Amino acid sequence: MLGNKVRNSSFAALVLALIVLCYAGTKLQANEKGAGTKATSGQKASQDKNNKSPQAEATKVDPSQYVGAETCKTCHEDAAKGYEKGPHWKTALDKRHGPEWQGCESCHGPGKAHAESADPEKIIRFGGLSREESSKRCLSCHEFGEEHSNFLRSQHLKNNVGCVDCHSVHNAKVNRQLLKAAQPALCYTCHQEVKPDFSKPFHHRVNEGLINCSNCHNQHGGFLGRQLRATAAQDQVCFSCHTDKSGPFAWEHAPIKTEGCVACHTPHGSNNPRLLKRSNVNLLCLECHTLTVDVPAPNAPSFHNQAQKYQACTMCHTAIHGSNSDHDFFKP
């Protein structure tokens, strides 16, 4: 009996000792984990503080340096009147992105130093910037879209023609798109070589205002030659007006798919009807349909006497742009 009590007491003491050891070990682990977490947090905070990007620091905005468009108006009253007639005044209503995106200072930068000193050197003036630099400021808002996204690689910018050469935020002559002058007069200031073409007997009615240069060309740049809005093989530029020529056709005239409409027509203007490159239609056709080694087009038949009866190929081949019923283009 006494032995049993001793054994029970020893067992209870052993269990109590194990409980104490387990509790002590758990508390020790918790303390070590806490200390490790604090150390890791401190190291991470220190690392983040040391690894701040210089670019992020440079672009950090100090709101106290922005004075607002109302302050600008007190001196620049004439510019403000023109500014308010355009769409840019709406930036003052956008409170989501901060003062650097609002009003005059969204383009000219913070104006506090300039307003206090009236020193023109303490504000961003577009006249003092290169065409690339000034255009980049415009593109900070206007680059998000197919129309403007390629301007930095455009032929205009490569020839030192920037946004400010065609557009004016303060003194626009044409409210739509804030142009300095209406098309085509604005385009003719540089492109004098094409101006006479639109005065020829047969021409696209650009001078008359029926279409604009920008209907066919993307003045802000693209991936195609002459900044065209479509390739020669597609000719979507031409087909947007000449829909009856677009097809698809069962039998297509090969040059339309390879060279496009310009294989036979001059796009700006011509002395020949239908803007053709040659005064005689048969001479134009024979540029391809002649017995030569390098031309895959079929030769004109021997019975086509060009001096007498067959002087205009299109008298018989009426569906020359394509046909759904005749591979010789006799019928549409």
C-alpha positions in Angstrom: 0.0 0.0 0.0 2.8 2.4 1.0 4.7 1.3 -2.1 1.7 2.2 -4.4 1.5 5.7 -2.8 5.2 6.2 -3.4 4.9 5.1 -7.0 1.9 7.4 -7.6 3.7 10.3 -6.1 6.8 9.7 -8.2 4.6 9.5 -11.4 2.8 12.7 -10.5 6.1 14.5 -9.9 7.4 13.3 -13.3 4.3 14.5 -15.2 4.5 17.9 -13.4 8.2 18.2 -14.4 7.4 17.4 -18.0 4.6 20.0 -18.1 6.9 22.7 -16.7 9.6 21.8 -19.3 7.1 21.9 -22.2 5.8 25.3 -21.0 9.3 26.7 -20.7 10.3 25.5 -24.1 7.2 26.9 -25.8 7.7 30.3 -24.2 11.4 30.3 -25.2 10.5 29.6 -28.9 7.8 32.4 -28.8 10.4 34.9 -27.5 12.9 33.9 -30.2 10.3 34.1 -32.9 9.2 37.5 -31.7 12.8 38.8 -31.6 13.4 37.4 -35.1 10.2 39.0 -36.5 11.2 42.4 -35.1 14.7 42.1 -36.5 13.4 41.1 -39.9 10.9 44.1 -39.9 13.6 46.4 -38.9 16.0 45.1 -41.6 13.2 45.4 -44.2 12.4 48.9 -43.2 16.0 49.9 -43.3 16.5 48.2 -46.7 13.4 50.0 -48.2 14.7 53.3 -46.9 18.1 52.7 -48.4 16.8 51.4 -51.7 14.4 54.2 -52.7 14.5 54.8 -56.4 16.2 58.1 -57.4 13.5 58.3 -60.2 10.7 58.0 -57.6 12.4 60.8 -55.6 12.8 63.0 -58.6 9.1 62.6 -59.7 7.8 63.3 -56.2 5.5 66.3 -56.3 5.4 69.0 -53.8 1.8 70.4 -53.9 2.9 73.7 -52.3 4.8 74.6 -55.5 1.6 74.7 -57.6 -0.4 77.9 -57.5 -3.4 77.0 -59.8 -4.7 78.5 -63.1 -6.4 81.4 -61.4 -3.1 82.8 -60.4 -1.8 82.4 -64.0 -4.7 84.4 -65.3 -3.8 87.5 -63.3 -0.8 88.1 -65.7 -1.6 86.0 -68.7 -5.1 87.2 -69.5 -5.0 86.8 -73.3 -3.5 83.3 -73.1 -6.2 82.4 -70.6 -9.0 83.5 -72.9 -7.6 81.3 -75.7 -7.0 78.4 -73.2 -10.6 78.5 -72.0 -11.9 78.1 -75.5 -10.2 74.8 -76.0 -10.6 71.4 -74.2 -7.6 71.7 -71.9 -9.5 73.7 -69.2 -11.2 70.4 -68.3 -8.0 69.2 -66.7 -8.8 71.6 -63.8 -11.8 69.5 -63.0 -9.8 66.3 -62.5 -9.0 66.0 -58.9 -7.8 62.4 -59.0 -4.2 62.8 -60.0 -3.0 65.9 -58.1 -2.1 69.5 -59.1 0.6 68.5 -61.6 -2.1 67.3 -63.9 -4.4 70.3 -63.7 -4.6 73.6 -65.6 -1.7 75.6 -66.9 0.8 73.8 -64.7 0.0 70.4 -66.2 2.0 71.7 -69.2 4.3 74.4 -67.8 5.2 72.8 -64.5 4.9 74.2 -61.0 4.4 78.0 -61.1 5.1 79.2 -57.6 8.6 80.4 -58.2 7.6 82.1 -61.5 4.6 83.8 -59.9 6.6 85.2 -57.1 9.5 86.5 -59.2 8.0 87.0 -62.6 11.2 85.4 -63.9 10.5 83.6 -67.2 13.4 81.2 -66.6 11.5 79.7 -63.6 8.7 78.2 -65.7 8.7 75.7 -68.5 8.4 77.7 -71.8 7.7 75.6 -74.9 9.6 78.1 -77.0 12.7 77.2 -75.2 12.4 73.5 -75.6 13.4 71.3 -78.6 10.6 69.9 -80.7 11.2 66.5 -79.2 11.1 67.8 -75.6 7.9 69.8 -76.1 6.2 67.0 -78.0 7.0 64.6 -75.1 5.2 66.9 -72.7 2.1 66.8 -75.0 2.4 63.0 -75.3 2.4 62.6 -71.5 -1.4 62.9 -72.0 -2.0 62.2 -75.7 0.1 59.1 -76.3 -2.6 56.7 -75.2 -4.2 55.9 -78.5 -3.4 54.6 -82.0 -3.6 58.1 -83.5 -0.7 59.6 -81.5 1.2 56.7 -80.1 3.8 56.6 -83.0 4.6 60.3 -83.1 8.1 59.9 -81.6 9.1 57.8 -84.6 7.1 59.8 -87.1 8.6 61.5 -90.2 7.4 64.9 -88.9 9.4 64.7 -85.7 12.5 63.3 -87.5 12.3 66.5 -89.6 12.1 68.7 -86.5 8.3 69.3 -86.8 6.7 69.0 -83.4 3.2 69.4 -81.9 3.6 73.1 -81.4 4.2 73.6 -85.1 0.7 72.6 -86.0 -1.3 73.0 -82.8 -1.8 76.0 -80.5 -3.3 75.7 -77.1 -3.7 79.4 -76.6 -4.3 80.9 -80.1 -5.8 78.2 -82.2 -7.4 79.3 -85.5 -9.4 76.1 -85.8 -11.1 75.1 -82.5 -11.3 71.5 -83.4 -7.9 69.9 -82.7 -6.5 73.3 -81.9 -4.9 73.8 -85.3 -3.0 76.9 -86.2 -4.6 76.9 -89.6 -7.2 74.7 -91.4 -6.2 71.9 -93.7 -4.9 71.9 -96.4 -3.3 75.3 -95.9 -1.6 74.1 -92.8 -0.1 71.1 -94.7 1.0 73.3 -97.6 3.2 75.3 -95.4 5.7 72.4 -95.7 4.4 70.2 -98.5 4.7 72.7 -101.3 5.5 69.9 -103.8 2.0 68.4 -103.7 0.1 71.7 -103.8 0.0 72.0 -107.6 -1.4 68.5 -107.9 -4.7 69.6 -106.3 -5.1 72.3 -108.9 -4.8 69.9 -111.9 -7.9 69.3 -114.1 -8.6 66.0 -112.3 -7.9 65.8 -108.6 -9.1 64.8 -105.2 -11.2 67.6 -103.8 -8.9 68.6 -101.0 -8.9 72.3 -101.8 -12.7 72.2 -102.0 -12.9 70.8 -98.4 -14.5 67.5 -99.4 -11.6 65.5 -97.9 -8.5 66.3 -95.9 -4.9 65.2 -96.1 -5.4 63.5 -92.7 -8.1 61.2 -94.2 -5.3 59.3 -96.1 -2.2 60.2 -94.0 -1.7 59.9 -90.3 0.2 63.1 -89.5 1.2 61.7 -86.1 3.1 58.8 -87.7 2.8 55.1 -88.3 4.5 52.0 -89.7 3.8 52.6 -93.4 5.5 54.7 -96.0 4.4 58.3 -96.4 2.5 57.9 -93.1 -0.4 56.3 -94.9 -3.3 54.9 -93.0 -3.3 51.6 -95.0 -0.9 49.6 -97.1 -1.1 49.4 -100.9 -2.3 45.8 -100.7 -5.2 46.8 -98.5 -6.1 50.2 -99.9 -8.6 50.7 -97.2 -7.9 54.4 -97.5 -9.2 54.4 -101.1 -12.0 52.0 -100.4 -13.5 54.2 -97.6 -14.8 56.3 -100.5 -14.6 54.1 -103.5 -16.6 51.2 -101.9 -17.7 49.7 -105.3 -14.0 48.8 -106.0 -13.3 47.1 -102.7 -14.6 43.6 -103.5 -14.0 40.8 -102.6 -14.1 39.5 -106.1 -13.8 36.0 -107.5 -11.3 37.3 -110.0 -9.1 40.1 -108.9 -6.8 42.4 -110.9 -3.4 41.4 -109.6 -1.8 44.9 -109.3 -4.5 46.0 -106.9 -3.3 43.4 -104.4 0.4 44.0 -105.0 0.9 47.7 -105.7 -2.6 49.0 -104.9 -4.6 51.7 -106.6 -1.4 53.8 -107.2 -0.3 51.2 -109.8 -2.6 53.0 -112.3 -3.8 56.2 -110.5 -2.0 59.2 -109.1 -3.6 59.9 -105.7 -3.3 63.7 -105.5 -4.2 64.9 -109.0 -3.6 64.3 -112.7 -4.0 65.8 -116.1 -5.7 62.6 -117.2 -9.3 61.5 -116.5 -9.8 59.2 -113.5 -6.4 60.3 -112.2 -4.7 57.9 -114.5 -1.0 57.9 -114.9 -1.2 57.8 -118.7 -3.3 59.7 -121.2 -4.2 56.6 -123.2 -5.6 53.6 -121.3 -4.0 51.0 -123.6 -0.5 52.5 -122.9 -1.1 52.0 -119.2 -2.2 48.4 -119.7 0.7 47.6 -122.0 3.1 48.5 -119.2 2.3 45.0 -117.8 0.6 43.1 -120.7 3.6 43.1 -123.0 5.7 40.1 -124.1 8.6 40.5 -121.8 10.5 38.0 -119.7 10.0 39.5 -116.2 6.3 40.3 -116.4 3.9 37.5 -115.4 0.9 39.3 -116.8 -0.5 37.7 -120.0 0.5 39.3 -123.3 -2.1 41.2 -125.3 -3.5 39.0 -128.0 -2.1 39.3 -131.5 -5.4 40.4 -133.0 -5.6 43.5 -130.7 -4.4 46.0 -133.3 -3.6 49.0 -131.1 -3.5 51.4 -134.1 -7.1 50.8 -135.1 -9.8 49.2 -133.1 -8.4 48.3 -129.6 -7.1 51.7 -128.4 -9.0 51.5 -125.1 -8.8 48.2 -123.3 -11.6 49.2 -120.9 -14.1 49.4 -123.7 -14.3 45.6 -123.5 -12.7 44.8 -120.1 -15.2 47.0 -118.3 -14.7 45.3 -114.8 -11.0 46.0 -114.7 -11.0 46.4 -110.9 -12.4 42.8 -110.4 -15.2 40.5 -111.4 -17.4 37.8 -109.9 -18.4 36.3 -113.3 -15.6 36.6 -115.8 -11.8 36.0 -115.4 -11.1 38.3 -118.3 -13.0 41.2 -116.7 -15.5 41.5 -119.5 -18.4 41.6 -117.1 -18.7 42.5 -113.4 
